[in-house]
Amino acid sequence: MSGSINNYTNQVHATANRAYGDQMHPQSESYQQMMDIMPQSIGDPGIQLINSVDDRDKAIVDNINADQHAVAHLKYVNSDRDLSLPLDKQSKALDKYLDSQDDEASLRKYLVFGVQWVSLVTENLLSHPFIVLRRQCQVYNASQCYHLHPFQLMPSIVHLHRRQGVTTLWKGLGSCLLVRGMTLAIDDVISKFTSWPKDVDSRTTLKRFGQHILLKSISIGLVVPFYAASLVETVQSDIASEKPGLLDVFREGSLRLFYWSSPQKGRMLPAWALIGPSVTMGITKYLFSLVIRGVSSRIMRRRLTLKQEQRGAKYRDDTLEHQNAEIYANLISMLTTEMLFFPFETILHRLQLQGTRTIIDNLDNGYAVVPILTNYQGAIDCYRTTILTEGVAGLYKGFGAVILQFAAHVAVIKLTKWIVGKITECISSRPPARIVQYYNLDRATAALGGGNNSNNSTTISPSISSTELDVHSVGQNSLD
């Protein structure tokens, strides 16, 4: 009997050491209570085993309650940056953030669509006044002011608005949109009849890429006469010319296309003299734009990935962030391309306008009107004449309008991004960016979502360097 008592005592000691080890004070008191009641039930092993199990369950519950009580008392976190925020409120925000990820996916889709729509409207509508100013400066070969920076354009813009009204810089908008739509329609028709790709990416084969370039060449060549007719409508003065109809661009473009070798006006160049330089510049400009956009997109995506890795986790849905990167990459591509090909565009615009008897506004003062009278024999002759009479800066007349155009474009994108961020913070359950970055909520999200099988703890705040909590292991040692 004495031997069995000793064996049972050793077994109880081993069970207590394995269950609690070097745990806190509540476990020691529970073990002491078990040792106190053991002599009373030494004669009945069944009663003794039941009492031991009950005491062990009570110790486990006490241990869990003690851990939860300790966590509940951490109400404020004081950091070296003097930032004090209620931790219990941020914990609730984190819980809501984890529970609503699926609901935010649909919201982000609408936000992405909104950003794309704003970028499209800015590129095609809001930039039109600057395009009008740029073209008027480019085609006026006798101007004394070159308008190389925006400050030279401001007085002329004010005078034009006072004399002709607000709509003077929106002339030719309908024809420009029709020409762009015609370009897309021609691309679609050619692609359907020939199975040539309308778009390319990094997975496109060399053969398919060559077919795509051929499709673009045909499309640009067919649109050149209509583009020239649209150019006339955007640069002619409203007070010295009749306002064109909505479909006049098709009539004038068709006439220039059908009169292939002998134009109906004296100094107007034939269509074949315009299509060659236009296709050459258009394809070169398009290829350069593809390269710049691809490089810019890769760099910005890489920076976004590195930024997410530094924060310790990636968003579950980063479509909006990547969409912003694509918009900025497209903007960088447009700006670089316009700067590099601006002189060639000046030459082409002067060739396309020659012989149309167009009267434009004199942007040297913004009050008078002047006719365009030139007699270029071709693209090379236009280049030589411009260099001799106007200098190299003559090829960059109106460049200040380009600066204004992209400054306004960036401002609209920044404003849209700010509005989208505010909408996201108001509608979604994600805390503000400052709270997310300070409390490492992204890292906590990754640990909770993908670290179920790991025992690594998650630091709640940088200021609590010695307090680490693992939500999956609260009371885990007691359960063992």
Secondary structure, 3 states (H helix, E strand, C coil): CHHHHHHHHHHHHHHHHHHHCCCCHHHHHHHHHHHHHCHHHCCCHHHHHHHHHHHHHHHHHHHHHHHHHHHHCCCEEECCCCCEEEHHHHHHHHHHHHHCHHHHHHHHHHHHHHHHHHHHHHHHHHCHHHHHHHHHHHHCCCCCCCCCCHHHHHHHHHHHHHHHCHHHHHCCHHHHHHHHHHHHHHHHHHHHHHCCCCCCCCCCCHHHHHHHHHHHHHHHHHHHHHHHHHHHHHHECCCCCCCCCCCHHHHHHHHHHHCCCCCCCCCCCCHHHHHHHHHHHHHHHHHHHHHHHHHHHHHHHHHHHHHHHHHCCCCCCCHHHHHHHHHHHHHHHHHHHHHHHHHHHHHHHHHHHCCCCCEEECCCCCCCEEECCCCCCCHHHHHHHHHHHHCHHHHHCCHHHHHHHHHHHHHHHHHHHHHHHHHHHHHCCCCCHHHHHHHCHHHHHHHHHHCCCCCCCECCCCCCCCCCECCCCCCHHHHC
